[in-house]
Amino acid sequence: MISDNAKIGTGLLALGIVFLFLGMLFLFDSAMLALGDILFLVGLTLTIGPSRTLRFFSRKDRIRGIISFFGGVLLVMIRWPIIGMICQ
């Protein structure tokens, strides 16, 4: 049985992907991309749980990818959407 948090998280994941797609479709609109990133991260946390999310993002063998991903999210937040999406 799927918990309510997992159902809400899956919806937020889907919504985040939609906003990321629309942000790229509308010529890298930074507001939509930032909203998509936030929804994606919150949806991932609700879907798999906070402890598994933290474990996923704190693995030593993936540190370059994790820094690149969060660096890209930060670049999108400070309104450099093209470079941020390339980093992600």
C-alpha positions as CSV (number, residue, x, y, z in Angstrom):
1,M,0.0,0.0,0.0
2,I,1.3,3.4,-0.9
3,S,1.2,6.1,1.9
4,D,-0.3,9.5,1.4
5,N,3.0,11.2,1.6
6,A,4.3,9.0,-1.3
7,K,1.2,9.9,-3.4
8,I,1.6,13.6,-2.7
9,G,5.3,13.3,-3.5
10,T,4.7,11.6,-6.8
11,G,2.3,14.4,-7.8
12,L,4.9,17.0,-6.8
13,L,7.5,15.1,-8.8
14,A,5.3,15.1,-11.9
15,L,4.5,18.8,-11.4
16,G,8.2,19.6,-11.0
17,I,9.0,17.8,-14.3
18,V,6.1,19.7,-16.0
19,F,7.5,23.0,-14.8
20,L,11.0,22.1,-15.8
21,F,9.8,21.2,-19.3
22,L,7.7,24.4,-19.6
23,G,10.6,26.5,-18.3
24,M,12.8,25.1,-21.1
25,L,10.1,25.4,-23.6
26,F,9.6,29.1,-22.8
27,L,13.2,29.9,-23.5
28,F,14.7,29.1,-20.1
29,D,12.3,31.0,-18.0
30,S,14.1,31.2,-14.7
31,A,11.0,31.4,-12.5
32,M,9.5,28.2,-13.9
33,L,12.8,26.4,-13.8
34,A,13.3,27.4,-10.1
35,L,9.8,26.3,-9.2
36,G,10.3,23.0,-11.1
37,D,13.6,22.4,-9.2
38,I,11.9,23.1,-5.8
39,L,8.9,20.9,-6.6
40,F,11.1,18.1,-7.8
41,L,13.3,18.1,-4.7
42,V,10.3,18.3,-2.3
43,G,8.5,15.6,-4.3
44,L,11.5,13.3,-4.2
45,T,11.8,13.8,-0.4
46,L,8.1,13.0,0.1
47,T,8.2,10.0,-2.2
48,I,11.2,8.2,-0.9
49,G,11.4,9.7,2.6
50,P,13.8,12.2,4.2
51,S,16.4,9.7,5.4
52,R,16.7,8.0,2.1
53,T,16.9,11.3,0.3
54,L,19.7,12.5,2.6
55,R,21.5,9.2,2.1
56,F,21.1,9.5,-1.7
57,F,22.5,13.0,-1.7
58,S,25.4,12.3,0.7
59,R,27.1,9.3,-0.9
60,K,30.9,9.9,-1.3
61,D,31.1,8.2,-4.7
62,R,28.6,10.7,-6.2
63,I,30.0,13.9,-4.7
64,R,30.9,15.5,-8.1
65,G,27.4,14.9,-9.5
66,I,25.7,16.1,-6.3
67,I,27.8,19.3,-6.3
68,S,27.0,19.8,-10.0
69,F,23.3,19.3,-9.4
70,F,23.0,21.6,-6.5
71,G,25.3,24.2,-8.1
72,G,22.9,24.1,-11.1
73,V,19.9,24.6,-8.9
74,L,21.7,27.6,-7.2
75,L,22.5,29.1,-10.6
76,V,18.9,28.8,-11.7
77,M,17.8,30.5,-8.5
78,I,20.2,33.4,-9.1
79,R,18.7,33.8,-12.5
80,W,21.4,32.2,-14.7
81,P,19.0,29.5,-16.1
82,I,21.0,28.3,-19.2
83,I,24.2,27.7,-17.3
84,G,22.3,26.2,-14.4
85,M,20.5,23.7,-16.6
86,I,23.7,22.7,-18.2
87,C,25.2,22.1,-14.8
88,Q,22.2,20.0,-13.8
